[in-house]
Amino acid sequence: MKSIFKMIVALWFIFSMVGSMAAEPSLVLGVGLFQPDKEKNDATYRPLAAYLAKKLGRTVQLRTVDSWEGLAKSLASGETDLALMGPWGYVLANHQADAQVVSTILYDGKPEYFAIMVTHPNSGIKSPKDLKGRTFAFGDKGSTSGYLIPLHYFMTQGIEPESYFSKVLHTSHQAIETQVTQGALDAGADYNRNRNAMIERGLIKADQSSIIWQSAPLPNDAFAVSSVLAHDKDFVLHLQNALAGIGEALKSQPDLLPAHYTGFVSRDNSFYKPIRDAGMATGKLQVK
């Protein structure tokens, strides 16, 4: 009888948990294309979605969005409820639809990273001053390190890309690094984390890529919520606590985040002021 009673209690607990999760609407987690393709990106971030579902007691659906600009729009439009996104994409979503950052991702324990410009060592290019008349690639227009920050730098130097370079391209960070190492592209914009990761995975060789410029420290990728969820203070606190716990959870579940990512730290909108300032300075962000 005792065993039957225990079984009934266990089943009641399971059904009550399922019922409570079903009672709450599911959440859509939008993630930028951090990996070379969508399949690898989905596989990389499914553990994070599952972890959040468990901690939040709600179903979390993962959705990879293939451009930073597209991810910002999806959060702004309500297609996604949560998003792990680049800093510029976050600032756009905040500006357009009052999305709010709750945490910043840590890379090797740090909440900051750098935008860079790369070239092939044999290109003869030693600094951005040598880029006149050469081919140059930006990332998509929602990228912080691939577009906004290098564009802002060129503006401070009096450089108009369309007339300064022989050809301007917009492509993915991975494609920029690959084409530079192959000599198919003179130079391009990227970020240090991507270059390091591609070298570690053997996708490019370190001796075929040279950094000719590096930005000041930039705030790392933002974990943001839609404006609707941002007003639910209890949910935001619950989410921040769940994200803060990932650092400890990685010890037993190292696949929760890609290599070198070590957790999250709570941050608010003010942390992304340098990105917002660059957006205003370049005219890509308009005063409301």
Summary of the structure (lengths in Angstrom):
residues: 288
radius of gyration: 21.2
end to end distance: 68.6
largest distance: 84.7
contacts: 959
relative contact order: 0.17
helix: 49%
strand: 22%
